[in-house]
Amino acid sequence: MVTRSATIGPAVRTRVLVREVTNSPVITADPGESILQVAGKMASSKVGSIVILKDDIPLGIVTEGDIVTKVVSRDLRPSSVKASDVMSSPLRTIEGEKEIIEAARAMRGHGIKRLGVTYKQRLVGIISISDILGITPELFDIISEKTLILTGGTSSEPRYLAGYCDACNQWSDNLLEIDSRFLCTECRTGMSADEEEKEQVQPSDSIA
């Protein structure tokens, strides 16, 4: 069973580090193991990915998505397909002392959902986009309070936050809370345009 190396405590925080939401230990497999064996490790460890190692060096990663798109969808036999033929390579990594916002940006930049987490150049865990989304509500509060402290602002001022837009599900560094939803600049602009259009099409009151 994979557990997180640390949890976010109830104390007031100003940042969240990658290592605090890292899944550890790393579940691994050899490049010559079959996808059937890899899938078995995923099931028994209750994880969505397996890191492929050779001589303790990460070669790549096999995810549930890789198995579906590269094996199942092609009607291949999992017992006949090697992990090395399916893995995504290279394994992108991030240092555990980095902030998780940097991890999210790295995932977006590379178009991936997982990063290996390193400590002193050694792979110690995995962080996924699901791990980041799981603590996003806490991050809103942390970043809001930090912004107010640094700027000396008040709660009546706009609080721009970093995270995933509730409308388009895209990452933005300029989220604002509108009607209990966090929206990016583009979605706020689109919403304003829609409201203006609705006002223009409303029929005027008739004169008796």
MILUM-916500 format. One record per residue (C-alpha): residue in one letter; y, x, z. Coordinates in steps of 0.25 Angstrom, whole numbers, plus 5000, padded with zeros to 4 digits. Layout:
N
AYXZ;...
// end
This chain:
208
M500050005000;V501350064996;T502550055006;R503950085005;S504350215012;A505550155019;T506250015020;I507649985021;G508049965035;P509049855041;A510149955044;V511449965036;R511150055024;T512050115013;R510950155003;V509450145000;L508650254996;V507550264986;R506550314996;E506750195005;V506150094995;T505150194989;N503650144988;S502850254994;P501750324992;V501650344977;I500450284972;T499950374961;A498850384950;D498350494941;P498750494926;G497250484922;E496950354931;S496750224924;I497750114924;L496650034931;Q496650134942;V498150134943;A498249984943;G497249984955;K498150084963;M499349994960;A498549874965;S498049944978;S499350004981;K500149884978;V501149964969;G501649934955;S501650084950;I500750214951;V501350354949;I500450434940;L500350584945;K499750704940;D499650824949;D500650754959;I501650744947;P502150604943;L501850574929;G502250434928;I502050294934;V501150174930;T501750044934;E501249894933;G502049874921;D501449994914;I500049944916;V500449804911;T501249854898;K500349974895;V498949934899;V498849784901;S499749734890;R498949824880;D497549774885;L497149914889;R496049934899;P496749994912;S495450074915;S495650144902;V497150174903;K497650294910;A498850294919;S499450414911;D499450314899;V500250204906;M501150274916;S502650274914;S503150414914;P503950494919;L504050434933;R505550424936;T505850464950;I507050454960;E507250534973;G507050454986;E508450484992;K509150414980;E509650274982;I508850164976;I510050124967;E509850254960;A508350214959;A508750084952;R509650144943;A508550244939;M507550134936;R508550064928;G508950194920;H507450224917;G507050074915;I505950084926;K505550014938;R505050124947;L505450264951;G504650374958;V505350414971;T505350564975;Y505650654987;K505850804985;Q505350784971;R504050714976;L503650574972;V503650494985;G503650344980;I504050244970;I505250154970;S505350024961;I506349934956;S505649824965;D505949914977;I507449924974;L507549774971;G506849744984;I508049804992;T509149764983;P509649654993;E509849765004;L510549854994;F511549754991;D511949745006;I511949895007;I512749924995;S513749814998;E513949865012;K514050015007;T515149974997;L515949895007;I515950015017;L516350115006;T517450035000;G517949965012;G517849835005;T517549695011;S516449595008;S517449514999;E517449634989;P516449634977;R515149714981;Y514549784969;L513149814971;A512049884964;G510749814961;Y510049714951;C510849604946;D510249464950;A510549404936;C510149514926;N509249604935;Q509949724930;W510449844939;S511949844942;D512849924951;N513849814951;L513249684957;L514049574963;E513549464971;I513849334964;D513249204969;S512149274977;R511749354965;F512049504962;L512549514948;C512949634939;T514249634932;E513649584919;C513049464925;R514349434933;T515149434920;G514149344913;M514149244925;S515649244924;A515649214909;D514649104911;E515449034921;E516749044913;E515948984901;K515548874909;E516948844914;Q517348844899;V516348744895;Q516548644906;P517248514901;S518648484906;D518948364915;S519348244906;I520648184908;A520548034912;
// end
